[in-house]
C-alpha cells in the first residue's frame, strides 16, 4: 500500500496538521509508504476547463507549467489518496479546490471529442478534516461533494475523519482525537491488506 497525502492547510502547526500527525505515525508504525504534499507550498493554477488535457488519454496533459504534474505523478503512483484540509465556509481550502478541479479533468478523459477512460479508476480516497462546527454540519457538504467526485471519477471512497475545533481559547488535540486518527489510519490499512 502506498498513500498520497495532500495537505490543504495553510498552517504548518494548525489543527489539521495536529490531527494528521498521529495518522502518519500509525502509517509509519505499519511501514506504509506515503508521499506528503503540502499544497500551500506548491504552485497550482486554477482550472479553466480549456480541455487541452483531453487530447492525449495517456498523460495529464495540462497546459499549465506549474506543480500539478509532480502531484499528478504522485497521485497516480499511489493506492490511497488522502485529502487533509480544514473546512472553510463548508468546503476545502483554495489550493485543495484547485487541485481537485485540475485532477478531475486531467485524470478523467471524459470531456474531449470522444469519451475516454478514467486514468485513476479504482484508486481509493479518504478525507481528514477539521472544522469549527459540529462535523455533521461543518464537514458534511464537503464529504458529499467528495462522494460525488469519487463516483464520477470511478474512485472508491473510504470515508472521512472529521474533528471539531471549539475555538481559539481551547486546546484542539486530545487523546480521543489522536486515537480517532490512529484508528482511521488502521481502517485504511486494513482495507488494503
GIKA-V245566 format. One record per helix or strand of 2 or more residues. SS is the DSSP state (H for helix, E for strand). FROM is the first residue (numbers start at 0). LEN is the number of residues. If there is no record, write none. Layout:
ss: <SS/SS>
from: <FROM/FROM>
len: <LEN/LEN>
//
This chain:
ss: <E/H/E/H/H/H/E/H/E/H/H/E/H>
from: <1/14/32/38/51/67/79/93/123/134/139/155/174>
len: <6/15/6/3/3/9/7/14/8/4/14/9/18>
//
